[in-house]
Structure formats: C-alpha cells, structure tokens
Amino acid sequence: MTSADYAAYIAGLPRVLSGAAALFRDAEGRVLLVEPNYREGWALPGGTIESDAGETPRQGARRETAEEIGLDLAPGRLLAVDWVPGTARPPIVAYLYDGGILTADQLKAIRLQEEELLSWRLVEPAELSRHLLGALHGRVLAALDVLATGAGTVELENGVPVDGGR
C-alpha cells in the first residue's frame, strides 16, 4: 500500500468527535455547572479534544477547564466514558474526569470565558435534572455514583450505564 493509498483509506474511515470535561464539587457536594451561550441547558467545564493537534482526553479536560473557568487544575481519575450517538453530527465519545472539591478561594477565583459562557453555579445533585439535558444528566449522575461508591470507571451509552446499569 502506498502512502497515497493509506491516506485515502484513512480519509474514508468513519469520524467520531471526542470531548472531555471535569466534574468539580464544593465542600457541600454541590456540582459546578456552567451556562453556555451557544445552546440550551447547562454543562460541565469542558469541550472538544483537539486530537488533530495530538491532545489527549486528559489534556483536553485540563485545557478546557483553564479556558472556560480560569482554573488550571490537573484532572483526577477518569470517572466515566460515554458514547453519545448523533443524528445531525457524528457520534461523540465523552470523557468525564474527577475535578475534585474546590476550595472557597478556588471558587472565588473562577473567571468565565465570556465568548462562550454566561454564568456558573453550584447545584445540589438532586436538582441536576433541572439544569442538565440528555446524556449529560445521566453521565454526571453515573460519575457521582462512582465517586460515592469508590467503583471503577463506568462505561455509558447515551448517558446510561452499560451492562445492567447502576
């Protein structure tokens, strides 16, 4: 196979988008959410992994967190991986890392990326369904379960745990 044949082969393969986010909490167990200005619903700090530039999911979560909320913190362990099918876009593989518990000083230091975000807030886990839409709601609940139980990383499809659920 020539390099041109290989390039044509690669160009013809299916495409999958990938994103990474961090799950931050405060000392009371509330979850940090951000309000995007480009779509409905709230989100976690995170975004698209720049894989064409060689960025890994963990690096993407850290970069996006620094860009979006101004906190440059190394992500903790991987809590969840979610395969989210799409109709008007390719499927997305979403990586969710433990961002840890933010101190009062870290919360005061949050500076939003004004080009993409309107606001941020801390939300009680029981209230997440009022803010998070679709697969993201299930992904965050599954990640909170992992943190509460000490279980390993959970595999999800469209926000629902694979192999029997939670």
DSSP file (Angstrom, degrees, kcal/mol; ACC not computed):
  #  RESIDUE AA STRUCTURE BP1 BP2  ACC     N-H-->O    O-->H-N    N-H-->O    O-->H-N    TCO  KAPPA ALPHA  PHI   PSI    X-CA   Y-CA   Z-CA
    1    1 A M              0   0    0      0, 0.0     2,-0.1     0, 0.0     0, 0.0   0.000 360.0 360.0 360.0 130.8    0.0    0.0    0.0
    2    2 A T     >  -     0   0    0      1,-0.1     4,-2.5     4,-0.0     5,-0.2  -0.355 360.0-107.8 -81.6 167.6    1.4    3.4   -0.9
    3    3 A S  H  > S+     0   0    0      1,-0.2     4,-2.3     2,-0.2     5,-0.1   0.843 122.6  53.0 -65.5 -31.6    1.2    6.4    1.3
    4    4 A A  H  > S+     0   0    0      2,-0.2     4,-2.2     1,-0.2    -1,-0.2   0.897 109.1  48.9 -68.1 -40.4   -1.4    7.9   -1.0
    5    5 A D  H  > S+     0   0    0      2,-0.2     4,-2.4     1,-0.2    -2,-0.2   0.915 112.1  48.8 -63.7 -42.2   -3.5    4.7   -0.7
    6    6 A Y  H  X S+     0   0    0     -4,-2.5     4,-2.8     2,-0.2    -2,-0.2   0.913 110.2  50.6 -64.3 -42.6   -3.1    4.8    3.1
    7    7 A A  H  X S+     0   0    0     -4,-2.3     4,-2.4     1,-0.2    -1,-0.2   0.898 111.5  48.4 -62.1 -40.7   -4.2    8.5    3.2
    8    8 A A  H  X S+     0   0    0     -4,-2.2     4,-1.3     2,-0.2    -1,-0.2   0.897 111.1  51.0 -65.9 -40.2   -7.2    7.7    1.0
    9    9 A Y  H >< S+     0   0    0     -4,-2.4     3,-0.5     2,-0.2     4,-0.4   0.946 111.9  46.2 -60.6 -49.3   -8.1    4.8    3.3
   10   10 A I  H >< S+     0   0    0     -4,-2.8     3,-1.5     1,-0.2    -2,-0.2   0.907 109.3  55.3 -60.4 -43.5   -7.8    7.0    6.4
   11   11 A A  H 3< S+     0   0    0     -4,-2.4    -1,-0.2     1,-0.3    -2,-0.2   0.780 106.5  52.6 -62.2 -26.5   -9.9    9.7    4.8
   12   12 A G  T << S+     0   0    0     -4,-1.3    -1,-0.3    -3,-0.5    -2,-0.2   0.506  86.1 106.2 -88.9  -4.5  -12.7    7.2    4.2
   13   13 A L  S <  S-     0   0    0     -3,-1.5    -3,-0.0    -4,-0.4    -4,-0.0  -0.368  82.2 -92.1 -73.0 154.1  -12.9    6.0    7.7
   14   14 A P        -     0   0    0      0, 0.0     2,-0.4     0, 0.0    -1,-0.1  -0.272  41.0-128.7 -61.4 152.8  -15.9    7.0    9.9
   15   15 A R        -     0   0    0     -3,-0.1     2,-0.4     2,-0.0    -3,-0.0  -0.853  22.0-174.1-107.9 141.6  -15.5   10.0   12.1
   16   16 A V        -     0   0    0     -2,-0.4    76,-0.2    74,-0.1     2,-0.2  -1.000  16.9-139.7-131.7 132.9  -16.1   10.3   15.8
   17   17 A L  E     -a   92   0A   0     74,-2.8    76,-2.3    -2,-0.4     2,-0.4  -0.557  18.3-156.2 -83.9 156.2  -16.0   13.5   17.8
   18   18 A S  E     +a   93   0A   0     31,-0.3    31,-2.4    74,-0.2     2,-0.3  -0.999  12.9 177.2-138.3 142.8  -14.4   13.5   21.3
   19   19 A G  E     -aB  94  48A   0     74,-2.4    76,-2.6    -2,-0.4     2,-0.3  -0.930   9.8-158.9-137.8 161.3  -14.9   15.7   24.3
   20   20 A A  E     +aB  95  47A   0     27,-2.6    27,-2.4    -2,-0.3     2,-0.3  -0.998  12.4 172.9-144.1 144.7  -13.6   15.9   27.8
   21   21 A A  E     -aB  96  46A   0     74,-2.1    76,-2.7    -2,-0.3     2,-0.4  -0.921  24.0-126.3-144.6 167.3  -14.9   17.6   31.0
   22   22 A A  E     -a   97   0A   0     23,-2.2     2,-0.8    -2,-0.3    76,-0.2  -0.961  12.7-141.0-121.4 139.4  -14.2   17.8   34.7
   23   23 A L  E     -a   98   0A   0     74,-2.8    76,-2.2    -2,-0.4    77,-0.8  -0.863  27.1-175.9-100.6 103.1  -16.7   17.2   37.5
   24   24 A F  E     -a  100   0A   0     -2,-0.8     8,-2.5     8,-0.4     2,-0.3  -0.777   2.7-177.5-100.4 144.4  -16.0   19.8   40.2
   25   25 A R  E     -aC 101  31A   0     75,-2.3    77,-3.3    -2,-0.3     6,-0.2  -0.891  19.2-129.7-131.2 164.8  -17.8   19.9   43.6
   26   26 A D    >   -     0   0    0      4,-1.6     3,-2.1    -2,-0.3    77,-0.1  -0.511  44.7 -86.9-103.0-178.9  -17.7   22.1   46.6
   27   27 A A  T 3  S+     0   0    0     75,-0.4    76,-0.1     1,-0.3    74,-0.0   0.724 128.4  55.5 -62.7 -21.8  -17.4   21.0   50.2
   28   28 A E  T 3  S-     0   0    0      2,-0.1    -1,-0.3    96,-0.0     0, 0.0   0.436 120.2-107.0 -90.3   0.2  -21.2   20.6   50.5
   29   29 A G    <   +     0   0    0     -3,-2.1     2,-0.1     1,-0.3    -2,-0.1   0.529  69.1 147.1  88.4   6.3  -21.2   18.2   47.5
   30   30 A R        -     0   0    0     94,-0.1    -4,-1.6     1,-0.1     2,-0.4  -0.478  46.4-122.5 -75.0 150.7  -22.8   20.6   45.0
   31   31 A V  E     -CD  25 123A   0     92,-3.1    92,-2.5    -6,-0.2     2,-0.5  -0.777  16.1-125.3 -98.8 134.1  -21.7   20.3   41.4
   32   32 A L  E     - D   0 122A   0     -8,-2.5    -8,-0.4    -2,-0.4     2,-0.3  -0.684  34.4-179.0 -79.1 121.1  -20.2   23.2   39.4
   33   33 A L  E     - D   0 121A   0     88,-3.0    88,-2.2    -2,-0.5     2,-0.3  -0.898  14.5-151.1-119.3 151.1  -22.2   23.9   36.2
   34   34 A V  E     -ED  43 120A   0      9,-2.9     9,-2.7    -2,-0.3    86,-0.2  -0.916  13.3-133.5-119.5 149.9  -21.5   26.5   33.5
   35   35 A E  E     - D   0 119A   0     84,-2.8    83,-3.5    -2,-0.3    84,-0.7  -0.882  20.9-148.8-106.4 105.8  -24.2   28.1   31.3
   36   36 A P  E     - D   0 117A   0      0, 0.0    81,-0.3     0, 0.0     3,-0.2  -0.360   8.2-148.7 -69.8 152.0  -23.2   28.1   27.6
   37   37 A N  S    S+     0   0    0     79,-2.7    80,-0.1     1,-0.1     3,-0.1   0.436  91.6  59.8 -95.8  -0.4  -24.3   31.0   25.4
   38   38 A Y  S    S+     0   0    0     78,-0.4     2,-0.3     1,-0.1    -1,-0.1   0.389 110.3  18.7-111.5   0.8  -24.5   28.8   22.3
   39   39 A R  S    S-     0   0    0     -3,-0.2    -1,-0.1     2,-0.2     2,-0.1  -0.983  83.2 -86.4-161.3 167.7  -27.0   26.1   23.3
   40   40 A E  S    S+     0   0    0     -2,-0.3    93,-0.1    -3,-0.1    -2,-0.1  -0.383  83.7  26.8 -76.8 156.9  -29.8   25.3   25.7
   41   41 A G  S    S-     0   0    0     -2,-0.1    91,-0.2    91,-0.1    -2,-0.2   0.019  86.1 -77.0  82.1 170.7  -29.1   23.7   29.1
   42   42 A W        -     0   0    0     89,-2.7    91,-0.5    -7,-0.2     2,-0.3  -0.494  43.3-167.3-100.4 172.0  -26.1   23.8   31.4
   43   43 A A  B     -E   34   0A   0     -9,-2.7    -9,-2.9    -2,-0.2    -2,-0.0  -0.870  23.9-101.4-147.6 176.4  -22.8   21.9   31.1
   44   44 A L        -     0   0    0     -2,-0.3     2,-0.3   -11,-0.2   -11,-0.1  -0.732  55.7 -85.1 -96.7 155.6  -19.7   21.0   33.0
   45   45 A P  S    S+     0   0    0      0, 0.0   -23,-2.2     0, 0.0     2,-0.3  -0.487  92.2  80.9 -59.5 125.0  -16.4   22.8   32.3
   46   46 A G  E     +B   21   0A   0     18,-0.3     2,-0.3    -2,-0.3   -25,-0.3  -0.963  43.1 171.9 161.8-175.6  -15.0   21.0   29.2
   47   47 A G  E     -B   20   0A   0    -27,-2.4   -27,-2.6    -2,-0.3     2,-0.1  -0.973  45.5  -8.4 171.3-157.7  -15.2   20.8   25.5
   48   48 A T  E     -B   19   0A   0     -2,-0.3     2,-0.4   -29,-0.2   -29,-0.3  -0.395  57.2-126.8 -71.7 136.3  -13.7   19.3   22.3
   49   49 A I        -     0   0    0    -31,-2.4     2,-2.1    -2,-0.1     3,-0.3  -0.708  15.6-135.2 -79.9 128.4  -10.5   17.4   22.5
   50   50 A E    > > +     0   0    0     -2,-0.4     5,-1.9     1,-0.2     3,-1.2  -0.465  43.0 158.8 -84.1  67.5   -8.0   18.9   20.0
   51   51 A S  G > 5 +     0   0    0     -2,-2.1     3,-1.8     1,-0.3    -1,-0.2   0.794  64.7  64.3 -66.9 -29.9   -7.0   15.4   18.8
   52   52 A D  G 3 5S+     0   0    0      1,-0.3    -1,-0.3    -3,-0.3    -2,-0.1   0.780 103.9  49.6 -63.7 -23.6   -5.6   16.7   15.4
   53   53 A A  G < 5S-     0   0    0     -3,-1.2    -1,-0.3     2,-0.1    -2,-0.2   0.331 127.3-101.6 -94.6   5.9   -3.0   18.6   17.5
   54   54 A G  T < 5 +     0   0    0     -3,-1.8    -3,-0.2     1,-0.3     2,-0.2   0.563  68.4 155.7  88.7   8.7   -2.1   15.5   19.5
   55   55 A E      < -     0   0    0     -5,-1.9    -1,-0.3     4,-0.1    -2,-0.1  -0.480  32.7-142.7 -73.3 138.1   -4.1   16.4   22.6
   56   56 A T     >  -     0   0    0     -2,-0.2     4,-2.6     1,-0.1    -6,-0.2  -0.509  27.6-104.7 -90.1 165.2   -5.2   13.6   24.8
   57   57 A P  H  > S+     0   0    0      0, 0.0     4,-2.4     0, 0.0     5,-0.2   0.917 122.5  49.6 -55.9 -44.1   -8.6   13.5   26.7
   58   58 A R  H  > S+     0   0    0      1,-0.2     4,-1.9     2,-0.2     5,-0.1   0.913 112.3  47.2 -62.9 -43.3   -6.9   14.3   30.0
   59   59 A Q  H  > S+     0   0    0      1,-0.2     4,-2.8     2,-0.2    -1,-0.2   0.889 111.0  52.8 -64.4 -38.9   -5.1   17.3   28.4
   60   60 A G  H  X S+     0   0    0     -4,-2.6     4,-2.8     2,-0.2     5,-0.3   0.902 107.3  50.9 -64.2 -41.7   -8.3   18.5   26.8
   61   61 A A  H  X S+     0   0    0     -4,-2.4     4,-2.0     2,-0.2    -1,-0.2   0.914 113.5  45.5 -61.8 -42.4  -10.2   18.4   30.1
   62   62 A R  H  X S+     0   0    0     -4,-1.9     4,-2.3     2,-0.2    11,-0.2   0.939 114.8  46.5 -67.2 -46.5   -7.4   20.5   31.7
   63   63 A R  H  X S+     0   0    0     -4,-2.8     4,-2.7     1,-0.2     5,-0.2   0.938 113.7  48.2 -61.7 -47.4   -7.1   23.0   28.8
   64   64 A E  H  X S+     0   0    0     -4,-2.8     4,-3.0     1,-0.2   -18,-0.3   0.889 110.9  51.2 -62.7 -39.4  -10.9   23.4   28.5
   65   65 A T  H  X>S+     0   0    0     -4,-2.0     4,-2.5    -5,-0.3     6,-0.9   0.926 111.5  47.5 -62.9 -44.5  -11.2   24.0   32.3
   66   66 A A  H  X5S+     0   0    0     -4,-2.3     4,-1.1     4,-0.2    -2,-0.2   0.918 116.5  44.2 -63.1 -42.7   -8.5   26.6   32.2
   67   67 A E  H  <5S+     0   0    0     -4,-2.7    -2,-0.2    -5,-0.2    -1,-0.2   0.916 119.8  39.7 -67.2 -43.4  -10.0   28.3   29.2
   68   68 A E  H  <5S+     0   0    0     -4,-3.0    45,-1.8    -5,-0.2    -2,-0.2   0.881 135.0  11.7 -80.8 -39.6  -13.6   28.2   30.5
   69   69 A I  H  <5S-     0   0    0     -4,-2.5    42,-2.2    -5,-0.3    -3,-0.2   0.388  95.4-116.7-124.0   3.4  -13.4   29.0   34.2
   70   70 A G  S  <<S+     0   0    0     -4,-1.1     2,-0.6    -5,-0.6    -4,-0.2   0.610  73.7 123.5  76.4  11.9   -9.8   30.1   34.6
   71   71 A L        -     0   0    0     -6,-0.9     2,-1.1    40,-0.1    -1,-0.2  -0.933  46.5-159.8-109.7 117.4   -8.7   27.3   36.9
   72   72 A D        +     0   0    0     -2,-0.6     2,-0.4    -6,-0.1    -9,-0.1  -0.753  33.2 153.4 -96.6  89.5   -5.7   25.3   35.7
   73   73 A L        -     0   0    0     -2,-1.1    -8,-0.1   -11,-0.2    -7,-0.1  -0.958  47.5-117.2-123.2 134.7   -6.1   22.1   37.7
   74   74 A A        -     0   0    0     -2,-0.4   -15,-0.1     1,-0.1   -16,-0.0  -0.520  38.9-116.2 -67.3 129.6   -4.9   18.6   36.8
   75   75 A P        -     0   0    0      0, 0.0    24,-0.2     0, 0.0     3,-0.1  -0.332  24.9-138.1 -64.7 149.6   -7.8   16.3   36.4
   76   76 A G        -     0   0    0     22,-3.5    23,-0.1     1,-0.3     3,-0.1   0.230  53.9 -28.2 -82.2-148.0   -8.2   13.4   38.8
   77   77 A R  S    S-     0   0    0     20,-0.1    21,-2.4     1,-0.1     2,-0.4  -0.251  70.2 -97.3 -72.8 157.1   -9.2    9.9   37.8
   78   78 A L  E     +F   97   0A   0     19,-0.2    19,-0.2     1,-0.2    -1,-0.1  -0.603  40.3 177.9 -72.4 123.0  -11.4    9.0   34.9
   79   79 A L  E     +     0   0A   0     17,-2.9    75,-2.6    -2,-0.4     2,-0.3   0.824  58.8   3.4 -96.0 -39.2  -15.0    8.6   36.2
   80   80 A A  E     -Fg  96 154A   0     16,-1.7    16,-2.7    73,-0.2     2,-0.4  -0.998  45.4-158.9-152.3 149.3  -17.0    7.9   33.0
   81   81 A V  E     -Fg  95 155A   0     73,-2.1    75,-3.1    -2,-0.3     2,-0.4  -0.998  22.8-168.1-127.4 127.1  -16.7    7.3   29.3
   82   82 A D  E     -Fg  94 156A   0     12,-2.5    12,-2.9    -2,-0.4     2,-0.7  -0.964  17.4-152.6-125.4 129.0  -19.9    7.9   27.3
   83   83 A W  E     -Fg  93 157A   0     73,-1.9    75,-2.8    -2,-0.4    10,-0.2  -0.897  20.1-172.8 -96.0 115.4  -20.7    7.0   23.7
   84   84 A V  E     -F   92   0A   0      8,-3.2     8,-2.5    -2,-0.7    -2,-0.0  -0.918  12.4-145.7-116.9 107.2  -23.4    9.5   22.5
   85   85 A P        -     0   0    0      0, 0.0     2,-0.3     0, 0.0    72,-0.0  -0.244  15.7-152.9 -66.4 159.4  -24.9    8.9   19.1
   86   86 A G        -     0   0    0      3,-0.2     0, 0.0     1,-0.1     0, 0.0  -0.942  23.5-167.7-133.1 155.9  -25.8   11.8   16.9
   87   87 A T  S    S+     0   0    0     -2,-0.3    -1,-0.1     3,-0.1     0, 0.0   0.760  97.7  27.7-105.9 -43.3  -28.3   12.5   14.1
   88   88 A A  S    S+     0   0    0      2,-0.1    -2,-0.0     0, 0.0     0, 0.0   0.281 131.4  32.0-101.3   9.2  -27.1   15.8   12.8
   89   89 A R  S    S-     0   0    0    -72,-0.0    -3,-0.2     3,-0.0     3,-0.1  -0.960  95.1 -84.2-153.5 164.1  -23.5   15.2   13.8
   90   90 A P        -     0   0    0      0, 0.0   -74,-0.1     0, 0.0    -3,-0.1  -0.262  62.5 -82.1 -65.3 164.2  -21.1   12.3   14.2
   91   91 A P        -     0   0    0      0, 0.0   -74,-2.8     0, 0.0     2,-0.4  -0.254  45.1-137.1 -62.1 158.1  -21.2   10.3   17.5
   92   92 A I  E     -aF  17  84A   0     -8,-2.5    -8,-3.2   -76,-0.2     2,-0.6  -0.963   7.2-152.5-120.1 136.0  -19.3   11.8   20.4
   93   93 A V  E     -aF  18  83A   0    -76,-2.3   -74,-2.4    -2,-0.4     2,-0.5  -0.956  22.4-162.0-101.7 118.8  -17.1    9.9   22.9
   94   94 A A  E     -aF  19  82A   0    -12,-2.9   -12,-2.5    -2,-0.6     2,-0.4  -0.905   6.4-160.7-110.4 124.5  -17.2   12.0   26.1
   95   95 A Y  E     -aF  20  81A   0    -76,-2.6   -74,-2.1    -2,-0.5     2,-0.5  -0.866   5.4-163.5-101.5 133.0  -14.6   11.5   28.9
   96   96 A L  E     -aF  21  80A   0    -16,-2.7   -17,-2.9    -2,-0.4   -16,-1.7  -0.969   7.6-170.4-124.4 120.2  -15.5   12.7   32.4
   97   97 A Y  E     -aF  22  78A   0    -76,-2.7   -74,-2.8    -2,-0.5     2,-0.6  -0.706  31.9-103.4-106.6 155.3  -12.8   13.3   35.0
   98   98 A D  E     -a   23   0A   0    -21,-2.4   -22,-3.5    -2,-0.3   -74,-0.2  -0.689  30.1-174.4 -75.1 117.4  -12.9   14.0   38.7
   99   99 A G  E     -     0   0A   0    -76,-2.2   -75,-0.2    -2,-0.6    -1,-0.2   0.622  35.3-137.4 -86.7 -14.8  -12.1   17.6   39.1
  100  100 A G  E     -a   24   0A   0    -77,-0.8   -75,-2.3    -3,-0.1     2,-0.6  -0.349  34.8 -43.3  90.5-172.6  -12.1   17.3   42.9
  101  101 A I  E     -a   25   0A   0    -77,-0.2     2,-0.3    -2,-0.1   -75,-0.2  -0.869  57.0-138.9-100.7 121.4  -13.5   19.5   45.6
  102  102 A L        -     0   0    0    -77,-3.3   -75,-0.4    -2,-0.6     2,-0.1  -0.594  13.6-131.9 -82.5 138.6  -12.9   23.2   45.0
  103  103 A T     >  -     0   0    0     -2,-0.3     4,-2.4   -77,-0.1     5,-0.2  -0.320  28.9-103.5 -78.3 168.1  -12.0   25.4   48.0
  104  104 A A  H  > S+     0   0    0      1,-0.2     4,-2.1     2,-0.2     5,-0.1   0.890 124.1  52.3 -59.4 -39.7  -13.7   28.7   48.7
  105  105 A D  H  > S+     0   0    0      2,-0.2     4,-1.3     1,-0.2    -1,-0.2   0.896 108.5  49.5 -65.8 -39.8  -10.6   30.5   47.3
  106  106 A Q  H  4 S+     0   0    0      2,-0.2     4,-0.4     1,-0.2     3,-0.2   0.908 109.9  51.4 -65.1 -40.8  -10.8   28.5   44.1
  107  107 A L  H >< S+     0   0    0     -4,-2.4     3,-1.1     1,-0.2    -2,-0.2   0.903 109.3  50.4 -62.7 -40.0  -14.5   29.2   43.7
  108  108 A K  H 3< S+     0   0    0     -4,-2.1    -1,-0.2     1,-0.2    -2,-0.2   0.779 106.1  58.0 -66.6 -26.0  -13.8   33.0   44.2
  109  109 A A  T 3< S+     0   0    0     -4,-1.3    -1,-0.2    -3,-0.2    -2,-0.2   0.499  75.5 124.1 -84.3  -4.3  -11.0   32.7   41.5
  110  110 A I    <   -     0   0    0     -3,-1.1     2,-0.4    -4,-0.4   -40,-0.2  -0.381  37.1-176.9 -61.8 129.1  -13.4   31.4   38.8
  111  111 A R        -     0   0    0    -42,-2.2   -40,-0.1    -2,-0.1     2,-0.1  -0.975  19.8-134.7-129.6 115.3  -13.3   33.7   35.7
  112  112 A L        -     0   0    0     -2,-0.4     2,-1.1   -43,-0.1   -43,-0.2  -0.367  15.9-118.2 -74.5 146.3  -15.6   32.8   32.9
  113  113 A Q    >>  -     0   0    0    -45,-1.8     4,-2.6     1,-0.2     3,-1.7  -0.738  30.1-160.5 -77.5 100.0  -14.7   32.6   29.2
  114  114 A E  T 34 S+     0   0    0     -2,-1.1    -1,-0.2     1,-0.3   -46,-0.0   0.710  81.3  66.8 -64.8 -22.5  -17.1   35.3   28.2
  115  115 A E  T 34 S+     0   0    0      1,-0.2    -1,-0.3    -3,-0.1     3,-0.1   0.778 122.2  14.6 -67.8 -24.6  -17.1   34.3   24.5
  116  116 A E  T <4 S+     0   0    0     -3,-1.7   -79,-2.7     1,-0.1   -78,-0.4   0.633 117.2  64.1-122.5 -22.3  -18.8   31.0   25.4
  117  117 A L  E  <  -D   36   0A   0     -4,-2.6    -1,-0.1   -81,-0.3     3,-0.1  -0.888  40.8-175.4-122.2 140.4  -20.3   31.2   28.9
  118  118 A L  E     -     0   0A   0    -83,-3.5     2,-0.3    -2,-0.4    -1,-0.1   0.821  69.9 -29.0 -93.3 -39.9  -22.9   33.3   30.5
  119  119 A S  E     -D   35   0A   0    -84,-0.7   -84,-2.8     2,-0.0    -1,-0.3  -0.952  49.3-133.0-164.0 176.2  -22.7   32.2   34.2
  120  120 A W  E     +D   34   0A   0     -2,-0.3     2,-0.3   -86,-0.2   -86,-0.2  -0.961  21.4 173.8-140.1 159.2  -21.8   29.4   36.6
  121  121 A R  E     -D   33   0A   0    -88,-2.2   -88,-3.0    -2,-0.3     2,-0.5  -0.987  32.5-115.2-159.1 161.1  -23.4   28.0   39.7
  122  122 A L  E     -D   32   0A   0     -2,-0.3     2,-0.4   -90,-0.2   -90,-0.2  -0.897  35.7-165.6-100.9 131.0  -23.2   25.2   42.2
  123  123 A V  E     -D   31   0A   0    -92,-2.5   -92,-3.1    -2,-0.5     5,-0.1  -0.960  21.9-119.6-126.1 132.8  -26.2   22.8   42.0
  124  124 A E    >   -     0   0    0     -2,-0.4     3,-2.0   -94,-0.2     4,-0.4  -0.408  30.9-119.0 -61.4 141.3  -27.3   20.1   44.5
  125  125 A P  G >  S+     0   0    0      0, 0.0     3,-1.3     0, 0.0     4,-0.3   0.856 114.4  58.7 -52.9 -36.9  -27.2   16.6   42.9
  126  126 A A  G 3  S+     0   0    0      1,-0.2     3,-0.2     2,-0.1    -2,-0.0   0.703 107.1  48.5 -66.8 -17.8  -31.0   16.3   43.5
  127  127 A E  G X  S+     0   0    0     -3,-2.0     3,-1.6     1,-0.2     4,-0.4   0.395  79.8  99.3-101.3   1.0  -31.5   19.4   41.3
  128  128 A L  G X> S+     0   0    0     -3,-1.3     4,-2.8    -4,-0.4     3,-1.9   0.827  72.2  65.7 -60.4 -32.9  -29.2   18.4   38.4
  129  129 A S  G 34 S+     0   0    0     -4,-0.3    -1,-0.3     1,-0.3    -2,-0.1   0.740  95.7  58.7 -63.5 -20.9  -32.2   17.2   36.2
  130  130 A R  G <4 S+     0   0    0     -3,-1.6    -1,-0.3     1,-0.1    -2,-0.2   0.623 119.4  27.3 -79.6 -13.1  -33.4   20.8   36.1
  131  131 A H  T <4 S+     0   0    0     -3,-1.9   -89,-2.7    -4,-0.4     2,-0.4   0.710 107.5  69.7-119.0 -33.9  -30.2   22.0   34.5
  132  132 A L     <  -     0   0    0     -4,-2.8     2,-0.3   -91,-0.2    -1,-0.1  -0.788  64.2-154.0-101.0 132.3  -28.6   19.2   32.6
  133  133 A L    >>  -     0   0    0    -91,-0.5     3,-1.1    -2,-0.4     4,-0.6  -0.708  46.5 -27.7-103.1 152.0  -30.1   17.8   29.3
  134  134 A G  H >> S-     0   0    0     -2,-0.3     4,-1.0     1,-0.2     3,-1.0  -0.051 121.6  -3.8  56.7-140.4  -29.9   14.5   27.7
  135  135 A A  H 3> S+     0   0    0      1,-0.3     4,-2.6     2,-0.2    -1,-0.2   0.770 124.1  68.8 -61.8 -28.8  -27.0   12.2   28.1
  136  136 A L  H <> S+     0   0    0     -3,-1.1     4,-2.4     1,-0.2    -1,-0.3   0.884  96.0  54.0 -61.4 -37.7  -25.1   14.7   30.2
  137  137 A H  H <X S+     0   0    0     -3,-1.0     4,-2.2    -4,-0.6    -1,-0.2   0.953 112.1  43.3 -61.0 -49.4  -27.5   14.3   33.1
  138  138 A G  H  X S+     0   0    0     -4,-1.0     4,-2.5     1,-0.2    -2,-0.2   0.871 112.1  54.6 -62.8 -37.7  -27.0   10.5   33.1
  139  139 A R  H  X S+     0   0    0     -4,-2.6     4,-2.1     2,-0.2    -1,-0.2   0.911 110.0  45.7 -63.5 -43.5  -23.3   10.9   32.8
  140  140 A V  H  X S+     0   0    0     -4,-2.4     4,-2.5     2,-0.2    -2,-0.2   0.911 113.1  49.6 -68.8 -41.7  -23.0   13.2   35.8
  141  141 A L  H  X S+     0   0    0     -4,-2.2     4,-2.0    -5,-0.2    -2,-0.2   0.919 111.8  49.0 -62.4 -42.2  -25.2   11.0   37.9
  142  142 A A  H  X S+     0   0    0     -4,-2.5     4,-2.0     2,-0.2    -1,-0.2   0.899 111.4  49.7 -63.7 -40.1  -23.2    7.9   37.0
  143  143 A A  H  X S+     0   0    0     -4,-2.1     4,-2.3     2,-0.2    -2,-0.2   0.895 108.8  51.7 -66.3 -40.2  -19.9    9.8   37.8
  144  144 A L  H  X S+     0   0    0     -4,-2.5     4,-2.4     1,-0.2    -1,-0.2   0.877 108.4  52.4 -62.9 -36.8  -21.3   10.9   41.2
  145  145 A D  H  X S+     0   0    0     -4,-2.0     4,-2.5     2,-0.2     6,-0.4   0.908 107.3  51.9 -63.1 -42.2  -22.2    7.2   41.9
  146  146 A V  H  X>S+     0   0    0     -4,-2.0     4,-2.0     1,-0.2     5,-0.6   0.926 112.1  46.2 -59.8 -44.8  -18.6    6.2   41.0
  147  147 A L  H  <5S+     0   0    0     -4,-2.3    -2,-0.2     1,-0.2    -1,-0.2   0.898 114.4  47.6 -64.7 -40.4  -17.3    8.8   43.5
  148  148 A A  H  <5S+     0   0    0     -4,-2.4    -2,-0.2     1,-0.2    -1,-0.2   0.851 122.2  33.1 -70.5 -35.0  -19.8    7.8   46.2
  149  149 A T  H  <5S-     0   0    0     -4,-2.5    -1,-0.2    -5,-0.2    -2,-0.2   0.638  98.9-125.8 -98.1 -16.0  -19.2    4.1   45.9
  150  150 A G  T  <5 +     0   0    0     -4,-2.0    -3,-0.2    -5,-0.3    -4,-0.1   0.638  57.6 153.4  77.0  13.2  -15.5    4.1   45.0
  151  151 A A      < -     0   0    0     -5,-0.6    -1,-0.2    -6,-0.4     3,-0.1  -0.122  46.4 -96.0 -68.3 170.5  -16.3    1.9   42.0
  152  152 A G        -     0   0    0      1,-0.2    -1,-0.1    -3,-0.1    -3,-0.1  -0.178  62.3 -53.7 -78.7 178.3  -14.2    1.9   38.8
  153  153 A T        -     0   0    0    -75,-0.1     2,-0.4     1,-0.1   -73,-0.2  -0.227  59.1-133.4 -53.6 138.1  -14.8    4.0   35.7
  154  154 A V  E     -g   80   0A   0    -75,-2.6   -73,-2.1    -3,-0.1     2,-0.5  -0.822   6.5-141.7-102.2 137.4  -18.3    3.5   34.3
  155  155 A E  E     -g   81   0A   0     -2,-0.4     7,-2.6   -75,-0.2     2,-0.3  -0.842  26.5-174.2 -95.7 130.1  -19.0    2.8   30.6
  156  156 A L  E     -gH  82 161A   0    -75,-3.1   -73,-1.9    -2,-0.5     2,-0.4  -0.880  24.1-156.2-125.1 154.7  -22.1    4.6   29.3
  157  157 A E  E >  S-gH  83 160A   0      3,-2.5     3,-1.3    -2,-0.3   -73,-0.2  -0.963  89.0 -19.0-127.7 114.7  -24.1    4.7   26.1
  158  158 A N  T 3  S-     0   0    0    -75,-2.8   -74,-0.1    -2,-0.4   -20,-0.1   0.861 130.2 -50.4  56.3  39.0  -26.1    7.9   25.7
  159  159 A G  T 3  S+     0   0    0      1,-0.2    -1,-0.3   -76,-0.1   -17,-0.2   0.461 116.7 111.0  84.2   1.9  -25.8    8.6   29.5
  160  160 A V  E <  S-H  157   0A   0     -3,-1.3    -3,-2.5     5,-0.0    -1,-0.2  -0.930  73.5-111.7-113.3 128.7  -26.9    5.1   30.5
  161  161 A P  E     -H  156   0A   0      0, 0.0    -5,-0.3     0, 0.0     3,-0.2  -0.291  31.1-129.2 -58.3 138.8  -24.6    2.6   32.2
  162  162 A V  S    S+     0   0    0     -7,-2.6    -7,-0.2     1,-0.2     3,-0.2  -0.522  81.5  33.3 -83.3 155.2  -23.8   -0.4   30.0
  163  163 A D  S    S-     0   0    0      1,-0.2    -1,-0.2    -2,-0.2    -8,-0.0   0.962 138.9 -27.7  64.8  56.9  -24.1   -4.0   31.4
  164  164 A G  S    S-     0   0    0     -3,-0.2    -1,-0.2     2,-0.0    -2,-0.1   0.372  92.6-115.7  96.1  -5.8  -27.0   -3.7   33.8
  165  165 A G              0   0    0     -4,-0.2    -3,-0.1     1,-0.2    -5,-0.0  -0.187 360.0 360.0  75.9-167.5  -26.9   -0.1   34.9
  166  166 A R              0   0    0     -5,-0.1    -1,-0.2     0, 0.0    -2,-0.0   0.442 360.0 360.0 -81.7 360.0  -26.3    1.4   38.3
